[in-house]
Structure formats: C-alpha cells, structure tokens
Amino acid sequence: MKPLIEVENLSKCYRTGERGFRSLRDSFQYWWGQSLKKETKIEEADLKRFFWALKDISFRLQAGEAIG
C-alpha cells in the first residue's frame, strides 16, 4: 500500500546568536536565496554557530497511523 505521507531527508538547522525569522515563508526565502549563491568554504568557527535540531530524518505514514 502506498503511504499517505512520505518524508525523506528532512533537516532543520538553527543558526545560534542570530535573530530568527518571523515566519516559515521568511525562512524559506532566506534558504532559497542562500542555495542560489556560489558555495563558499565554511570555516570551523562558522560551524559552531549552527545547531541541527533534525538531520536527515525520513518516515512514512499509512492511513490511520499517527505520530507525535
């Protein structure tokens, strides 16, 4: 049976020490803008500013199943 919901490689990263976005739309617009930029080398100091709440999470839900 085909899953009702299927999520693959879901990740959520927070940048510490910076003001957050007011909405999911603002966050997505920032992410999209960053993804279009040329990749640059990330230094070790920059990596410490990130907190991964979720990283590469995948799951499937069949009809009638619940999570939470």
MODELLER restraints for C-alpha pairs under 7 A, 6 or more apart:
rsr = mdl.restraints
at = mdl.atoms
rsr.add(forms.Gaussian(group=physical.xy_distance, feature=features.Distance(at['CA:3:A'], at['CA:60:A']), mean=6.01, stdev=0.5))
rsr.add(forms.Gaussian(group=physical.xy_distance, feature=features.Distance(at['CA:3:A'], at['CA:61:A']), mean=5.59, stdev=0.5))
rsr.add(forms.Gaussian(group=physical.xy_distance, feature=features.Distance(at['CA:3:A'], at['CA:62:A']), mean=4.71, stdev=0.5))
rsr.add(forms.Gaussian(group=physical.xy_distance, feature=features.Distance(at['CA:4:A'], at['CA:61:A']), mean=5.72, stdev=0.5))
rsr.add(forms.Gaussian(group=physical.xy_distance, feature=features.Distance(at['CA:4:A'], at['CA:62:A']), mean=5.10, stdev=0.5))
rsr.add(forms.Gaussian(group=physical.xy_distance, feature=features.Distance(at['CA:4:A'], at['CA:63:A']), mean=5.74, stdev=0.5))
rsr.add(forms.Gaussian(group=physical.xy_distance, feature=features.Distance(at['CA:5:A'], at['CA:60:A']), mean=5.66, stdev=0.5))
rsr.add(forms.Gaussian(group=physical.xy_distance, feature=features.Distance(at['CA:5:A'], at['CA:61:A']), mean=5.11, stdev=0.5))
rsr.add(forms.Gaussian(group=physical.xy_distance, feature=features.Distance(at['CA:5:A'], at['CA:62:A']), mean=6.94, stdev=0.5))
rsr.add(forms.Gaussian(group=physical.xy_distance, feature=features.Distance(at['CA:6:A'], at['CA:59:A']), mean=5.97, stdev=0.5))
rsr.add(forms.Gaussian(group=physical.xy_distance, feature=features.Distance(at['CA:6:A'], at['CA:60:A']), mean=4.40, stdev=0.5))
rsr.add(forms.Gaussian(group=physical.xy_distance, feature=features.Distance(at['CA:6:A'], at['CA:61:A']), mean=6.45, stdev=0.5))
rsr.add(forms.Gaussian(group=physical.xy_distance, feature=features.Distance(at['CA:7:A'], at['CA:58:A']), mean=5.22, stdev=0.5))
rsr.add(forms.Gaussian(group=physical.xy_distance, feature=features.Distance(at['CA:7:A'], at['CA:59:A']), mean=5.34, stdev=0.5))
rsr.add(forms.Gaussian(group=physical.xy_distance, feature=features.Distance(at['CA:7:A'], at['CA:60:A']), mean=6.32, stdev=0.5))
rsr.add(forms.Gaussian(group=physical.xy_distance, feature=features.Distance(at['CA:8:A'], at['CA:57:A']), mean=6.38, stdev=0.5))
rsr.add(forms.Gaussian(group=physical.xy_distance, feature=features.Distance(at['CA:8:A'], at['CA:58:A']), mean=4.20, stdev=0.5))
rsr.add(forms.Gaussian(group=physical.xy_distance, feature=features.Distance(at['CA:8:A'], at['CA:59:A']), mean=6.56, stdev=0.5))
rsr.add(forms.Gaussian(group=physical.xy_distance, feature=features.Distance(at['CA:9:A'], at['CA:56:A']), mean=3.90, stdev=0.5))
rsr.add(forms.Gaussian(group=physical.xy_distance, feature=features.Distance(at['CA:9:A'], at['CA:57:A']), mean=4.97, stdev=0.5))
rsr.add(forms.Gaussian(group=physical.xy_distance, feature=features.Distance(at['CA:9:A'], at['CA:58:A']), mean=5.34, stdev=0.5))
rsr.add(forms.Gaussian(group=physical.xy_distance, feature=features.Distance(at['CA:10:A'], at['CA:55:A']), mean=6.34, stdev=0.5))
rsr.add(forms.Gaussian(group=physical.xy_distance, feature=features.Distance(at['CA:10:A'], at['CA:56:A']), mean=5.02, stdev=0.5))
rsr.add(forms.Gaussian(group=physical.xy_distance, feature=features.Distance(at['CA:10:A'], at['CA:57:A']), mean=4.88, stdev=0.5))
rsr.add(forms.Gaussian(group=physical.xy_distance, feature=features.Distance(at['CA:10:A'], at['CA:58:A']), mean=6.38, stdev=0.5))
rsr.add(forms.Gaussian(group=physical.xy_distance, feature=features.Distance(at['CA:11:A'], at['CA:54:A']), mean=4.75, stdev=0.5))
rsr.add(forms.Gaussian(group=physical.xy_distance, feature=features.Distance(at['CA:11:A'], at['CA:55:A']), mean=4.24, stdev=0.5))
rsr.add(forms.Gaussian(group=physical.xy_distance, feature=features.Distance(at['CA:11:A'], at['CA:56:A']), mean=5.35, stdev=0.5))
rsr.add(forms.Gaussian(group=physical.xy_distance, feature=features.Distance(at['CA:11:A'], at['CA:57:A']), mean=6.55, stdev=0.5))
rsr.add(forms.Gaussian(group=physical.xy_distance, feature=features.Distance(at['CA:12:A'], at['CA:52:A']), mean=5.96, stdev=0.5))
rsr.add(forms.Gaussian(group=physical.xy_distance, feature=features.Distance(at['CA:12:A'], at['CA:53:A']), mean=5.61, stdev=0.5))
rsr.add(forms.Gaussian(group=physical.xy_distance, feature=features.Distance(at['CA:12:A'], at['CA:54:A']), mean=4.99, stdev=0.5))
rsr.add(forms.Gaussian(group=physical.xy_distance, feature=features.Distance(at['CA:12:A'], at['CA:55:A']), mean=6.49, stdev=0.5))
rsr.add(forms.Gaussian(group=physical.xy_distance, feature=features.Distance(at['CA:13:A'], at['CA:50:A']), mean=6.52, stdev=0.5))
rsr.add(forms.Gaussian(group=physical.xy_distance, feature=features.Distance(at['CA:13:A'], at['CA:51:A']), mean=5.57, stdev=0.5))
rsr.add(forms.Gaussian(group=physical.xy_distance, feature=features.Distance(at['CA:13:A'], at['CA:52:A']), mean=4.35, stdev=0.5))
rsr.add(forms.Gaussian(group=physical.xy_distance, feature=features.Distance(at['CA:13:A'], at['CA:53:A']), mean=5.93, stdev=0.5))
rsr.add(forms.Gaussian(group=physical.xy_distance, feature=features.Distance(at['CA:14:A'], at['CA:50:A']), mean=5.60, stdev=0.5))
rsr.add(forms.Gaussian(group=physical.xy_distance, feature=features.Distance(at['CA:14:A'], at['CA:51:A']), mean=5.02, stdev=0.5))
rsr.add(forms.Gaussian(group=physical.xy_distance, feature=features.Distance(at['CA:14:A'], at['CA:52:A']), mean=6.26, stdev=0.5))
rsr.add(forms.Gaussian(group=physical.xy_distance, feature=features.Distance(at['CA:15:A'], at['CA:49:A']), mean=5.52, stdev=0.5))
rsr.add(forms.Gaussian(group=physical.xy_distance, feature=features.Distance(at['CA:15:A'], at['CA:50:A']), mean=4.50, stdev=0.5))
rsr.add(forms.Gaussian(group=physical.xy_distance, feature=features.Distance(at['CA:15:A'], at['CA:51:A']), mean=6.27, stdev=0.5))
rsr.add(forms.Gaussian(group=physical.xy_distance, feature=features.Distance(at['CA:16:A'], at['CA:49:A']), mean=5.05, stdev=0.5))
rsr.add(forms.Gaussian(group=physical.xy_distance, feature=features.Distance(at['CA:16:A'], at['CA:50:A']), mean=5.83, stdev=0.5))
rsr.add(forms.Gaussian(group=physical.xy_distance, feature=features.Distance(at['CA:16:A'], at['CA:51:A']), mean=6.91, stdev=0.5))
rsr.add(forms.Gaussian(group=physical.xy_distance, feature=features.Distance(at['CA:21:A'], at['CA:27:A']), mean=5.70, stdev=0.5))
